[in-house]
Amino acid sequence: MSKIAVNEITNEAGTGGPTLPNGVAGGLTLGGDLTLDTNGIYLGGTGSANYLDDYEEGTFSPIFGGGTVSSGTVVGQYTKIGRMVHCVISLYEASISGASGPSLTNLPFNNTGYRSATSSVNHYNLFDKDLVTGIVLRNSSQIDFVTTKANAGWEGANFQNGSLLYFHINCSYYIN
């Protein structure tokens, strides 16, 4: 069995972070489930299905359609791990006028998988329905909001005109 002993890890000038020592052929496995090599990071094995090809966190500016949103604060945050994107979107103390069929656009990535239902939509007086879900449309960066009826499918939910409106949503979807 090979053994690597590291007495000190230092940053190389201009790299912005530590690097693996030269000559670590086949990678460096830590704890049996994490392997680092020149191709990247593998979790739980070294097969292609275990390759972590992308990780990203950031913010974005969601745009509400179906009415004029004035005042308030809109916050969008996302985490992308591989092909999965998870977003959290919040709207605080907003006012809406000219309300109609609602949508939310400008998600950070297009949903290239199948339509995805959001995991939760919480609101205070924003919609004309109590229980609302969002659908991340396929091949788009848009969420449409609907409510369901037993044995009747989806029905559109509408924004309500008003002020001091609150909204919080979590959604996850796949990209290529």
N, C-alpha and C positions, 0 to 999 in steps of 0.2 A: 504494500500500500504506500502510495506517495504521501508526503506530508509537506505542507508549506508553512513556514513560520514567518510571521511578519512582526518585526520589532517596532516599526514606525511607518505610518502612512503620511505622505506629504503631498501637497499640491504641486503639480508641475507648472511652471510659468506659462501663463496664457491659456491653460486648459479650464480654469474655473472649478476644478475639483480633483479629487484623487483618482488615480488610474491603477489598473491591475498591473503588477510587475510583468515585465516581458518574460516570455517563456512559460506562461501558464497555459500550456496546451490542453485543449478539451474543456477549459473553463474552470471555475472555482465554485464548488458546491458548498453552501452554508446550511447546516442543519438538515440536509437531505431533501428539502423542498424548494430551495432557492439556488439556482445556478446562474452564475454570471460568466459570460464568455464574450468573444469579440463580436458576436451577432446581437447581443442584447441580454435580456433577462428571461429566464424560464421559471415558471412556478409549478411545483408538483411533478416535475419530470422534464425531459429535454425533447419531447416530441413537438411537432409543429402546432398541435392544439394547445400546448402549454406556453407558447411564446407570447410574451407581453410586448406587442408591437407599438403601443401608444398609450400614453397617460397624459392627460391635460386637465387643468382647472382654469376657470376664467369667469368673467362676467359678460353679460350681453344686455342689449336694450330691447326688451319686448315691446311690441307695438299693438295696442288694442284697437280692433276694428269693430264697427257696429255702433258707433256713437263717438262723440267728442269727449275725450278724457282731458280734464283740466285740473290743475293743482294736483296735490298728492305726490307720492313718491312711488316709482316703479323700479323694482330691483329684480334682476335676473342673474342667477349663478348656475354654473354647470360643472360637471365632472365627466370626463370622457375616459373610459378604460377600454382599450381595444376598440371593438365596434359598438359598445354600449354607451349611450349618452344619458345622463341623469340631470334633470333641470329642476330648480326650485325658483318659482316666480312669485313675487309678492307685490301687492298694490296697497298703499296705505293712505287713508284720508283723502280719497279722490272724489271728484265730482264728475258726473257724466250727464251730457245733454244730447238730445237727438238719438236716443237709444233705439237700437234695432237688433237684428241677428248678430250675435257676438262672435268674434274670432280673436285670436292672438297670433301675430306673425313675428317673424324675425328671430325664430329659434336659432341657436348657434350653428346647427348642422341640419341638412335635409334628412328626413326620415326615409331611408331607402329600403326599409323592411316593410312588413305589412302594417296596416293601420294599428295603432297602439292606443289602448285606453289609458288615461292618466290614473295614477294610483289614488289621488285624492284631490278634491276641489273643495276648499272651505271659503265661504263668503259671508259677508254681512250686508244684506240689502242690495247686493250688486245685480243679482238675477231675479227674474220673475218666478222662478221655481226654487223650492227648497233643496232638493237633491239633484245636483248637476254633475255630470262627468265631462271630461274633455277627450276628444279624439285627435291624436296626432295623425294628420293625413299622410297617406303614402306619397312618396316622391315630392315632399313639400316641407317647409319649415313653419307650418301653420297648425294651430289647434282650433277646432270648432267645438262649441259647447252644446250639449244635448242633455235631455232627461229621458228616462225610459218609462214605458208603461207596460204592465204585465200583458203578455200576448199581443202587443201592438207595436213593438219596435221602438225606434227612437223618435223623439219629438224635439224640435229646436227649442233651446232656452234663449231668452232675450235679456239684454241688459235693461235695468230700470234707470230712469232719470233720477238723480238725487245727489246728495253730498254726504261726506263722511262715510264713504264706501270702502270696504276692505275685501281683500282677495288673497288667497294663498293656494298654490298648486304645486304638486310634485308630479313629474312625468319622466318616463324612461322610454327610450326607443333605440332601434338599431340603425346603424349606417354601414355602408360598404367601405 
